[in-house]
Amino acid sequence: MGLTQTLTTFLVLRFVGGAASAFVLILASTLVLERLAQAGRGELSALHFAGVGTGIAISAVLVAGLLGLGQSWRSLWLASGGLSLLALLATALLLPNFAAPTAQEGDQASSRTGSVIDAGLLRLVIAYGLFGFGYIVTATFLVAIVRATPAIHTLEPVIWIVFGVAAAPSVALWTRIGTLLGVPATFAIACIVEAAGVLASVAWPSVLGVFLAAILVGGTFMGLTALGLVGARVRTTGDPRRALALMTGAFGLGQIVGPAFAGIASDRLGSFTAPSIVAALALVAAALLAAR
C-alpha cells in the first residue's frame, strides 16, 4: 500500500489482504479451538482472540508515534508492513508442526459435514452477518467522525489505541459471561452493548462520547467474533471448517456492505448519524436472532 497510489491497485491489495485475513481467521481458529477442546481447556480461547486487540493497539501506537514525528502516509504503511513481517516470522517460529490428519480421518470428517447446517446454525450465520454490518460502520468511520468534529479532532491519533486496548481483554470477559449465561444469550447481550457504542459515536460528539464508543465497540467486536465462532463449532459435528467458513463469509459480506452503505449515505446526508442508526438496528436484529 505504501508503494503505490492508484485506486485500482489499492482495491486489489485490500481484496488480497481481506481474503488472506479470512483464511487466517478460519484456519487459526480451527487449529487452536480444536486442540483446546481436545485438551479440555476451552477457556484459553480468549488468549487466541486477544491477539487481534493487541495487534490493533500496537499498530495504533506505531501509527500515532509516526504521525507525531510528521511522517507521511507512505511511511505509515511501510512501517506497518515491516511490523507485520516481524509478526509473520514470529508466527512461523511458534507454530507447532502438527501432523496432518490421515486420509481416513479426513474422509470421516468430510462425511459428517453434510449435517452442519440446521435452523439454529443458520440463524447464527445471519446474526453474524448482521453483526459484521453493524460493527464495521463505526470501526471504519470512527476516526473520520472524530476528525470531522472540532471539539474532539485532537483525539484522532489515540482513538484506535483505546479501541485496541478495550478489545484485548474483551474475549476473556465475554467468554466468562458465556459460561454463565450460555453463548446465545451472551452474544445477544454483547450485540446490544455494541449497538449502544455505535449510537454513542454520533449521538454524543464529545470526549466522553467518543471514548465510550471506542470502549463499547472495541470491547465487544472481538468478543462477538469469538462467541460466534465458538457457538458455530459447538453446533457442528465433524469437521468444523465448513461452519466457520459460512460464519466468516457472512461476516465478510456484512463488512463489505456496511462501509459502502455508510459512505454513500454520509455523502448524501452530510453525516454518519443515519448509517450509524441503521447499524445499531442491525445489531439489535442480530441480538434477537441469536437469543432464539
N, C-alpha and C positions, 0 to 999 in steps of 0.2 A: 504493500500500500504506500510505502514511503518512496518508492522508486518510480512512480507514475502519477499522472494527474488527469487521466482521461476517464470519463464516466463509464465507458464500456468496460475498460479494464477493472475499474473499481467493482462493477457489478459482478464480473466473472470471479474476481478474487473473493468477494464476500460470499458468493454462492459456494465456491470450493471450501472456504472456511466454515460456513454453516453446515455443509454436508459432512465435513470431517468431524465437526463438533458432535453431530448427531450420532455418527458411528462410534466415536469415543464414549459418549454417554451410554449407549446401549451395551457396547462390549465391556466397558469398565464396570458398569453396574451389574451385568450378568456375572462377570468374573468374581467381583467382590461379594455381592449378595449371596451367590450360590455357595461360596466357601464359608461365609459367615453362618449360613443356615446349616451347613454340614457340621460346623464346629459348635453349633448351639449358641453363637454369640451375635445374634441379630442386632442387639443394641449397639454394636460397634459400627453399624452402617452410618451413624451420624458422623463419624470421622471421615468416611469416604466422601459424603456430600459436603462436608465443611470445607473441602478443598476449593470449591467454587467461590465461596465468600472470601476465603483467604486470598485467592488469586485476584479477585476484584479489588480488595483493599491494597494489596501490594502494587498492582498495576496503577491504581489511583494515586498512591503515594509517589510512584515514579513519574507519572504524568504531571502531577501538581508541582513536584520539585523541578522538573524541566521547564514548565511554564514560568515558574518563579525565576528561572535563570534566563528567560527570554528566548528559549529555543523555538524553532519553527515547527509547524505541524509535521513536516517530514521527519524531523529528529524524534518526535514523539513516537511515530510508527516504527522507525528503525530501532529505537531503544526498546520498545515493547517486543519487537520481533527477536531482538537479542536475548531479552529475558525469557521469552518463550522457548528459544533454542536451549538455553540452560536448563529449563524445566524438562524439555524433551530428553536431554542427556541424563538428567536425574531419574526420570521415569524408566528409561532403558536399563539403567543400572539396578533399580529397585524392583523391577517387575520379575516375579518368580518364574522359573521355567517349568510351568505345569505341563504334564504330559497331555497330549491331545486325546479326546475320547476315542475309544475303539470304534470300528465300523459298526459292530453290533450295538454298542451304546448309542451311536448316532442314529441308527435305524429305529431303535426303540423310542428315542426321543421324538424323531420325526413322526412316528406312527401315532403319537399322542397329541401332536399339535393341532389336529383337527378339532379337538374338543375345547380349545381355549376360549372360543367366542360364545358367551352366554349373555343374557339380558343385563346382568349386573355389570359385567366387564364392559359391555357396550355403553352403558350409562357412564361408567367411569372414564372411558375413552372420550366421550363427548364432553364431560365435565373438564377433563384435562385440556382439551382444545379450547374451551371457553376460558379456562384459567390462563392459557398461553396468550389468548387475545387480551384478557383483562389486565394482566400484569405488564405486558410489553409496552403498552401506551405510556405509562409512567416511567418504566425503565428506560425507554428510548428518549423520551422528551423531557424528563425531569430537569436535565441540565439546561435545555432550551427554555423551559419555564423560568428557571432561576435567572438565566442570562437576560431574559426579557422583562424582569421585574426589578425596577430600580432599587427598591428597598432591600433586596437580598442578592443582587447580582454578584457581590463580592464573595459569596459562598460557593461560586461555581467550582473552584479548584478542589474543594474539600467534600462536596456533597457525595461523591462516589466513594470516598473513604468511609464516610458514615454508613453508606449503603452496604459496602462490603463487610465492615466490622459487625453490622447487625446481622448479616447473612451467615457469617461463620459459625456462631453457636446455635443458630436457629433450628437446625435439623435435630440436634440433641434435645432441645426444648420440645419441639413438636412430636418427635418420636416418643418422648416420655409421656406426653399427653395422650398420644395414640395408644400406648399400652394400657392407659387407664380408661379411656373412653371408646376405644376402637378406631380403626383407620377411617371409616366413612364419616363418623361424627366429627373427628378431628380435622379431616380435610374440609368439611363444611364450615367449621368454626374459623379455620385459617383463611378461607376464602372471604368470609365476612370481615375479618380483621384487615385483610389486604384491600378490600373494597373501601374501607374507611381511610386507608392510607392514600389510595388513588384519589378519593374526593378531597382529602386534605391538601393535596398538591395544587389544586386550583381554587378551592374554597377559602383557604387561609393563606394568602400571599404575604407571609411574614417569616421571620427566622424560625420561630417555633413551629409554624405550619410546615415549612419545607423539611425541617429536621424530623418532624413527626411522620411525614410522608416517606422519607428515606428509611426511617427505622421500621415503620409498619410494612412497607412493601419489601424492603431488603430483609426484614426479619421473618417474612413468610414465603417468599417465592421459592427458596431452596427447600424449605420445609414441605411445601406443597409438591415440589418436584419429587422429593424422596417419598412422601406418603403415597403419591400416585403410583410410582414405580413399585414400591413395596406392596401396595394394595393389588396391583395387577399381577405381581408374581404370586401372591397368596392365592389368587383366584385361578391360577394356571396350573394344570397338571402336565408333567413332562417338561420339555424344553421351553423356558420362559421367553426366549428371544422374540418369538412372533408377537406375543402380547406387548413386550417392551417396545418393539418396533412400531406397533399400532399406536401406542401411547405417545411415543416420540414423534410419529408422523402427525398426529392430531395437534400436538403441542407446537410443532413447527408450522403447521398451517395457520394456527392462531397467531403465531409470531409474524407470519407474512402479512396476513390480513390487517392486523392491528395497526402497525405503523403506517401502512398505506392509507387506511381509512382515516386515522388521526391526522396525518399530514394534509390530505385533501380537505377534510372538514375544517382544520385550523386555518388553512389558506383562505377558505371561503367565509368563515365566521370571524376570523381575526383573533382567535384564542383557542386554547386546548380545553376549555371548560366542557363543551358539549361532548367531544370524544371521550373525555375522562368520565363523564356521567354514564355514557354507553358502556365503557369498560367496567365501571363499578357494577352496572346492571348485569353484565355478562358473568362477573364473579358471583353475584347473588344467584344467578341461574345455575352456575356450577355447584354452588353450595346445596341447592335444592336437589339437583340430580344425585350428588354424592350422598346426601342424607338418606335417600331412598335405599 
